[in-house]
Each structure stands twice: as C-alpha cells, then as structure tokens.
Amino acid sequence: DLSAQLFCVPRSPAEAFGTAVRAAAEHAVSAVAAWLPPLASLDDRRAMRKLALAASSSGCTVFALRPAVMSCCASEAALRLQISPAPGASLRSLVRATHPQRLLHRSSEALVALYPLRPAAREAERQAA
C-alpha cells in the first residue's frame, strides 16, 4: 500500500542526508529507506552519526543504502549487508553480513536465491486462474 509512503528525489547527496535525518527524527515515521551517496570523508561520518542519533531518539528503523565502495568506512549500523551477484547465477546473490559492534569484525557469507517480486493484484489474478 503506497498511500502511507512518501518518496522524494533530493538534488544533492547533502540534501539526501538532510531529508533522511528529518524523516528519521519524525516520531510518526516507523521506517526510512534512503539511498545515501558518499559525501566528503568527515562530512559523511558526521551525517551518518546525525542519522543514527535521529533514528535512536525517535525509535525509527533506518535502511541506509550505500555504494559498495563505502563498505570500508566506519558505520553506526547494527548490521551491514553487502549483496552482490553470485558467479554464474542470475537469481542468486552472495550476502555478506558484518556486525560492527563485535570486537573482531568478522563476516558471514550465504548464497541466497532471489525471486522477482510480484504485485499483490497480479498474484491474486494468477492464483484465481
């Protein structure tokens, strides 16, 4: 149901961060999903920290989608996932999960099958046929 969702297209990476922070700080919002392009190193760290603080103060869940090149940077995230295509498999992906709170940054990997999402109406039509 897209009636309870808000989509915005920011003009710059800084505006993307600012919009995500404002949305995450809003107590009426339960989750924010945002594509956050990288900023300059120090600005990026500050912006991610602001986003984490806004989310923790409001209880909002944030899904920060970042380019793969950002995987080497420090993060406030409780869980980081890196999804990449598995070799030779069109519907499979390799998922790497990292738990930054642990003393040793260990990664776990799993091969998962991904299936295309079907809108509910199309699924209902398919099942009725």
C-alpha positions in Angstrom: 0.0 0.0 0.0 1.8 3.1 -1.2 -0.7 5.5 0.2 1.2 5.6 3.5 4.6 6.2 1.9 6.4 9.3 0.9 9.0 9.4 -1.9 11.4 12.3 -2.6 14.2 12.9 -5.0 16.9 15.0 -3.5 19.1 17.3 -5.7 22.4 16.5 -3.9 24.0 14.0 -1.5 23.8 16.6 1.3 20.1 17.0 0.7 19.6 13.3 0.7 21.2 13.0 4.1 19.3 16.0 5.4 16.0 14.6 4.2 16.8 11.2 5.8 17.7 12.8 9.1 14.5 14.9 9.2 12.4 11.8 8.3 14.1 9.6 10.9 13.6 12.2 13.6 9.9 12.4 13.0 8.1 10.3 15.6 5.2 9.5 13.2 7.6 7.6 10.9 8.4 4.0 11.6 11.0 3.3 8.9 13.2 5.2 6.4 14.9 3.7 3.4 17.3 6.1 1.7 20.0 5.9 -1.0 22.8 7.9 0.5 25.6 8.8 -1.9 29.0 9.4 -0.3 30.0 12.9 1.0 33.5 14.1 1.7 35.0 11.8 4.4 34.5 13.9 7.5 31.1 15.2 6.3 30.0 11.6 5.6 30.9 10.5 9.1 29.1 13.4 10.7 26.0 12.9 8.5 25.8 9.2 9.3 26.2 10.0 13.0 23.3 12.5 12.8 21.2 10.0 11.1 21.9 7.3 13.8 21.1 9.8 16.6 17.8 10.9 14.9 16.8 7.2 14.5 17.6 6.3 18.0 15.9 9.3 19.5 12.6 8.6 17.6 12.8 4.8 17.5 12.7 4.8 13.7 14.4 2.0 11.7 16.7 3.3 9.0 17.8 1.3 6.0 20.7 3.3 4.6 21.6 2.1 1.1 25.2 3.0 0.2 27.5 2.3 -2.7 29.8 -0.8 -2.3 32.9 1.5 -2.1 31.6 2.7 1.3 31.9 -0.8 2.8 35.4 0.0 4.1 34.2 3.1 6.1 33.1 3.1 9.7 29.4 2.8 10.3 26.9 3.3 13.1 24.9 0.4 11.7 24.0 -2.6 13.9 24.1 -4.8 10.8 25.7 -4.2 7.5 24.7 -6.3 4.4 26.6 -6.4 1.2 24.7 -8.0 -1.7 26.5 -9.0 -4.9 25.7 -11.3 -7.8 26.9 -14.9 -7.3 29.2 -16.1 -10.1 27.2 -17.8 -12.9 23.8 -17.5 -11.2 21.2 -15.0 -12.4 18.8 -15.3 -9.5 21.3 -15.9 -6.7 23.2 -13.4 -4.7 26.1 -13.6 -2.2 25.1 -11.8 1.0 27.9 -10.8 3.4 26.8 -9.7 6.9 29.0 -7.8 9.3 28.3 -7.0 12.9 30.4 -3.9 13.7 29.8 -4.0 17.5 31.9 -7.1 17.9 35.5 -6.7 18.8 36.6 -8.6 15.8 34.9 -7.6 12.5 34.0 -11.0 11.2 31.9 -11.5 8.2 29.4 -14.3 7.5 28.5 -15.2 3.9 25.5 -17.0 2.5 24.3 -17.8 -1.0 20.6 -16.9 -1.3 18.1 -17.3 -4.1 16.3 -14.1 -5.1 12.9 -14.2 -6.8 11.2 -11.3 -8.6 8.5 -9.6 -6.5 5.0 -9.8 -7.9 2.4 -7.1 -7.1 -0.4 -8.5 -4.9 -3.0 -7.9 -7.6 -1.1 -9.9 -10.2 -0.5 -12.7 -7.7 -4.2 -12.8 -6.9 -5.1 -13.0 -10.6 -2.5 -15.7 -11.1 -4.0 -17.8 -8.3 -7.5 -17.3 -9.5 -6.7 -18.6 -13.0 
